[in-house]
Amino acid sequence: FPVTILERDGIEVLKKFRDHTDRLVSQSGPLLNTVESSFAIMALGLAGESGEVVDEIKKVLGHGKPLDREKIINEIGDVLFYADRILAAIGHTLKDSMECNIDKLNKRYPSGFDNSEKKFGFTKEEGAL
């Protein structure tokens, strides 16, 4: 597929996802009325859902459970929901975060990842959005 089609479809999916999360949050009542409570709930949700992904992988690796791809996809969808809400609260989108991550990794690993060139943390230039 030409890149332009993929970019257009990807942006359309991200917009649809943001509209969906906006609608769900608008129906949530007083719990998410302040930035502080919204950040707290969304951060806790992000941690909880990330933990569910990790737990599923632990069960595969540690307990010999068969990989449940659908469970992983669904749980990562929940991770994306909470990540999107945190980004919305600071005026950004999943697309912004993805682009920032691509730029950071391209700067950090311009020739691709090489174990001998491991870097830990952000440089000052990488950390800015």
Sequence and secondary structure as in RCSB ss.txt:
>XXXX:A:sequence
FPVTILERDGIEVLKKFRDHTDRLVSQSGPLLNTVESSFAIMALGLAGESGEVVDEIKKVLGHGKPLDREKIINE
IGDVLFYADRILAAIGHTLKDSMECNIDKLNKRYPSGFDNSEKKFGFTKEEGAL
>XXXX:A:secstr
  HHHHHHHHHHHHHHHHHHHHHHHHTSGGGGSSHHHHHHHHHHHHHHHHHHHHHHHHHHHHH     HHHHHHH
HHHHHHHHHHHHHHTT  HHHHHHHHHHHHHHH TT   GGG   S  HHHH  
